[in-house]
């Protein structure tokens, strides 16, 4: 991955190389791909994946879905997002 910083879409920060855990739902399961190389905005935290990294994530997801990838079990919980009205927060 290129270490050359570029501007973030927030117009303030710079995108810099870092690591991030990618998480996705595949059918009724959650998969976490640890330590993915990404670009992270040093101001707003926006995350970008290069085309190469995105393709590798897609390959891993397909392998997982096909049952050809061994993954360590991970406990997870799910909650529904219900935004509170600003005037109802004490």
C-alpha positions, 0 to 999 in steps of 0.5 A, a space after each residue: 500500500 502506498 504511504 503517500 498521504 492524500 486528502 480525505 473527503 472530509 476536506 480537513 484530514 489526510 489519509 494515512 496507512 493503518 490497520 483495521 478489523 473488517 467486519 461483515 454479516 454473511 447470511 446469519 454469521 458475522 466474519 471479522 478479518 483482523 488487521 486489514 491494511 487500510 487508509 484512515 483519515 487522521 481527523 474524522 476516522 474515515 476508512 478506505 480500502 485499496 482495490 487490491 485489499 478490497 479484492 482480497 476481502 472479497 476472496 476471503 468472504 467467498 472462501 468463508 461462505 463456501 465453507 473452505 475457510 477455518 475461522 475461530 468462533 466469535 461471540 457476538 450480540 445484535 441490537 437494533 439501531 433506534 435513534 433518540 430524538 435530540 429533545 428527548 435526551 436528558 
